[in-house]
Amino acid sequence: MNLDFLSGIGDAIAAFFESPLVQLGLQAIGVYVVIIWLASAYWAFRDMQGRTANPVVPYLAAALVVGFTPVFFIFGILVYRIIRPQERLGDAYERGLAEEALIAEIEQIEHCATCGRKVHEEWIICPTCRTRLKRVCPHCSKLVGLEWSICAWCGRDFERREALAAVGSVPVRPIRDRAPAPAPAAAPVAAAAKVATPAPMAEPAAAAVAVPTVRTTRTSRSAAERSARGPTTSG
């Protein structure tokens, strides 16, 4: 009797699975499992693309899920979630941007070049080591850097101003206070010539010139007297 009971249960189960409605349901479940299996492989492929820049690794991740078959693909998904990178490329990029922004913000905080302490952007002198940090523009009265050659606020040229100040600091003597110009070079030469020429030698030369002149004058007078006396004696 027990055997008849067990055979009756077996026949009922077989009749249940042989039902067209149950067969259709089983086929639908099988198709659904296959779709989930392939979708899981595609998900692993896309997920790995967002986590690595290597173009081959996403295909390996999809092959891992497919290799576990539609029956055990759940275990393939578990293995993939364990070995995949923990950070996406977008998250890593955002984290890098945040770090760079933090570093830039820290670098914007001014520090004293001598003692390295933080200083305020409007301070002129470091209160710790008394190092000069900035200067005041004489034209617009705004703070400018020590290395600036021109004011960014009013356009004042510091290099030109310093050059003019350097030129103006040199004392210039007025014309009336200047020393007289030195004598020309001809005067010392003439004085040297006077000193070098002996005075006694000039007198004989003058006498030698004077004697022929007196003799010529006397000869001309004697010739005139003779010409004047000649006609008187003959008459």
C-alpha positions as CSV (number, residue, x, y, z in Angstrom):
1,M,0.0,0.0,0.0
2,N,2.9,2.3,0.7
3,L,4.2,1.7,-2.8
4,D,1.0,2.6,-4.3
5,F,1.0,5.8,-2.3
6,L,4.5,6.8,-3.4
7,S,3.7,5.9,-7.0
8,G,0.6,8.1,-6.8
9,I,2.7,11.1,-5.6
10,G,5.2,10.5,-8.4
11,D,2.5,10.4,-11.0
12,A,1.1,13.6,-9.7
13,I,4.4,15.4,-9.8
14,A,5.1,14.2,-13.3
15,A,1.7,15.3,-14.4
16,F,2.3,18.7,-12.9
17,F,5.5,19.2,-14.7
18,E,4.1,17.8,-17.9
19,S,1.4,20.5,-17.9
20,P,1.8,23.0,-20.7
21,L,1.5,25.9,-18.3
22,V,4.2,24.6,-16.1
23,Q,6.5,24.0,-19.0
24,L,6.0,27.5,-20.2
25,G,6.8,28.8,-16.8
26,L,9.9,26.8,-16.6
27,Q,11.1,28.0,-19.9
28,A,10.4,31.6,-18.9
29,I,12.4,31.1,-15.8
30,G,15.3,29.6,-17.8
31,V,15.3,32.5,-20.2
32,Y,15.2,35.0,-17.3
33,V,18.2,33.3,-15.7
34,V,20.1,33.4,-18.9
35,I,19.3,37.1,-19.3
36,I,20.4,37.8,-15.8
37,W,23.6,35.9,-16.5
38,L,24.4,37.9,-19.6
39,A,23.4,41.1,-18.0
40,S,25.7,40.4,-15.0
41,A,28.6,39.8,-17.5
42,Y,27.8,43.2,-19.2
43,W,27.6,44.9,-15.8
44,A,31.0,43.5,-14.9
45,F,32.4,44.8,-18.2
46,R,31.0,48.3,-17.7
47,D,31.9,48.5,-14.1
48,M,35.5,47.6,-14.8
49,Q,35.7,50.2,-17.5
50,G,35.0,52.8,-14.9
51,R,37.7,51.5,-12.6
52,T,40.7,51.0,-14.8
53,A,42.2,52.6,-17.9
54,N,43.4,49.3,-19.3
55,P,41.2,48.3,-22.3
56,V,41.7,44.5,-21.8
57,V,40.7,44.1,-18.2
58,P,37.0,44.8,-18.7
59,Y,36.8,41.9,-21.1
60,L,38.5,39.6,-18.6
61,A,35.9,40.6,-16.0
62,A,33.0,39.8,-18.3
63,A,34.6,36.5,-19.2
64,L,34.9,35.6,-15.5
65,V,31.2,36.0,-15.0
66,V,30.4,34.1,-18.2
67,G,32.7,31.3,-17.3
68,F,30.7,30.4,-14.2
69,T,27.7,29.5,-16.4
70,P,24.1,30.5,-15.8
71,V,23.9,28.1,-12.9
72,F,26.9,29.4,-10.8
73,F,27.3,33.0,-12.2
74,I,26.3,34.3,-8.8
75,F,29.7,33.0,-7.5
76,G,31.4,34.7,-10.4
77,I,29.9,38.0,-9.4
78,L,31.0,37.6,-5.8
79,V,34.6,36.8,-7.0
80,Y,34.5,39.9,-9.2
81,R,33.4,42.2,-6.4
82,I,36.3,41.0,-4.3
83,I,39.1,41.4,-6.9
84,R,37.9,44.6,-8.6
85,P,39.5,48.0,-7.8
86,Q,37.8,49.7,-4.9
87,E,37.9,53.2,-6.5
88,R,36.5,54.5,-9.7
89,L,38.4,56.6,-12.1
90,G,35.9,59.5,-11.6
91,D,36.3,59.3,-7.9
92,A,40.1,59.2,-8.1
93,Y,40.0,62.3,-10.4
94,E,37.7,64.2,-8.1
95,R,39.9,63.3,-5.1
96,G,43.0,64.5,-7.1
97,L,41.2,67.8,-7.8
98,A,40.3,68.2,-4.2
99,E,43.9,67.6,-3.1
100,E,45.2,70.1,-5.7
101,A,42.6,72.7,-4.5
102,L,43.7,72.1,-0.9
103,I,47.3,72.5,-1.8
104,A,46.6,75.6,-3.8
105,E,44.7,77.0,-0.8
106,I,47.6,76.3,1.5
107,E,50.1,77.9,-0.9
108,Q,47.9,81.0,-1.0
109,I,48.5,81.5,2.7
110,E,51.5,83.9,2.8
111,H,54.5,83.0,4.9
112,C,57.5,85.0,5.9
113,A,60.5,84.3,3.7
114,T,62.9,84.5,6.7
115,C,61.2,82.8,9.6
116,G,58.5,80.8,7.7
117,R,55.6,81.9,10.0
118,K,52.2,82.8,8.6
119,V,51.6,86.4,8.0
120,H,48.6,88.5,7.0
121,E,48.3,89.7,3.5
122,E,48.0,93.3,4.7
123,W,51.1,93.3,6.9
124,I,54.1,95.3,5.8
125,I,56.7,93.9,8.3
126,C,56.8,90.4,9.9
127,P,56.2,90.9,13.6
128,T,58.4,87.9,14.4
129,C,61.7,88.6,12.6
130,R,61.0,92.1,11.4
131,T,61.5,91.2,7.7
132,R,60.0,93.7,5.3
133,L,57.1,92.0,3.4
134,K,55.5,94.6,1.3
135,R,55.8,98.3,0.5
136,V,53.3,101.1,0.0
137,C,52.8,102.7,-3.5
138,P,53.6,106.4,-3.1
139,H,51.0,107.2,-5.8
140,C,47.9,105.2,-4.8
141,S,48.9,104.2,-1.2
142,K,48.2,100.5,-1.8
143,L,50.3,97.6,-0.8
144,V,52.5,96.2,-3.5
145,G,55.1,93.4,-3.5
146,L,58.8,94.2,-3.0
147,E,59.7,92.5,-6.3
148,W,57.1,94.4,-8.3
149,S,58.5,96.8,-10.9
150,I,55.2,98.5,-11.5
151,C,52.1,99.1,-9.4
152,A,49.2,96.9,-10.5
153,W,46.7,99.3,-9.1
154,C,47.7,102.7,-10.6
155,G,50.5,101.8,-13.1
156,R,53.3,103.7,-11.3
157,D,56.7,102.6,-12.6
158,F,58.9,102.0,-9.6
159,E,62.1,101.4,-11.6
160,R,61.9,104.8,-13.3
161,R,61.1,106.5,-10.0
162,E,64.1,104.8,-8.4
163,A,66.4,105.8,-11.3
164,L,65.2,109.5,-11.1
165,A,65.7,109.4,-7.3
166,A,69.2,108.1,-7.8
167,V,70.0,110.8,-10.3
168,G,68.6,113.5,-8.0
169,S,70.6,112.3,-5.0
170,V,73.9,113.3,-6.8
171,P,74.8,116.9,-5.7
172,V,75.2,119.3,-8.7
173,R,77.2,122.5,-8.0
174,P,75.8,125.7,-9.4
175,I,77.6,127.6,-12.2
176,R,78.8,130.4,-9.9
177,D,80.3,128.0,-7.4
178,R,82.3,126.1,-10.0
179,A,86.0,126.5,-10.2
180,P,87.4,128.6,-13.1
181,A,88.4,126.7,-16.2
182,P,92.1,125.9,-16.5
183,A,94.3,128.2,-18.7
184,P,94.8,127.0,-22.3
185,A,97.9,124.9,-23.1
186,A,99.4,127.8,-25.2
187,A,100.2,130.0,-22.1
188,P,102.6,127.5,-20.5
189,V,104.3,127.0,-23.8
190,A,104.8,130.8,-24.3
191,A,106.0,131.1,-20.7
192,A,108.5,128.3,-21.3
193,A,109.7,130.0,-24.5
194,K,110.3,133.2,-22.6
195,V,112.2,131.4,-19.9
196,A,114.3,129.4,-22.5
197,T,115.3,132.5,-24.6
198,P,118.2,134.5,-23.1
199,A,117.6,138.3,-23.0
200,P,121.2,139.5,-23.7
201,M,121.3,137.8,-27.2
202,A,118.4,140.1,-28.5
203,E,120.5,143.4,-28.0
204,P,123.3,142.6,-30.5
205,A,120.8,141.5,-33.1
206,A,118.9,144.8,-32.7
207,A,122.2,146.8,-32.9
208,A,123.3,145.0,-36.0
209,V,120.0,145.9,-37.7
210,A,120.2,149.6,-36.5
211,V,123.8,150.2,-37.7
212,P,123.1,149.6,-41.4
213,T,120.0,151.7,-41.2
214,V,122.0,154.7,-39.9
215,R,124.7,154.3,-42.5
216,T,122.1,154.2,-45.3
217,T,120.5,157.4,-44.0
218,R,123.8,159.3,-43.9
219,T,124.8,158.2,-47.4
220,S,121.5,159.4,-48.8
221,R,121.9,162.8,-47.1
222,S,125.4,163.3,-48.5
223,A,124.2,162.5,-52.0
224,A,121.5,165.0,-51.7
225,E,123.9,167.8,-50.5
226,R,126.3,167.1,-53.4
227,S,123.5,167.3,-55.9
228,A,122.4,170.6,-54.4
229,R,125.9,172.1,-54.4
230,G,126.9,171.1,-57.9
231,P,125.0,173.7,-59.9
232,T,125.9,176.5,-57.5
233,T,129.7,176.1,-58.0
234,S,129.6,176.0,-61.7
235,G,127.8,179.4,-61.9
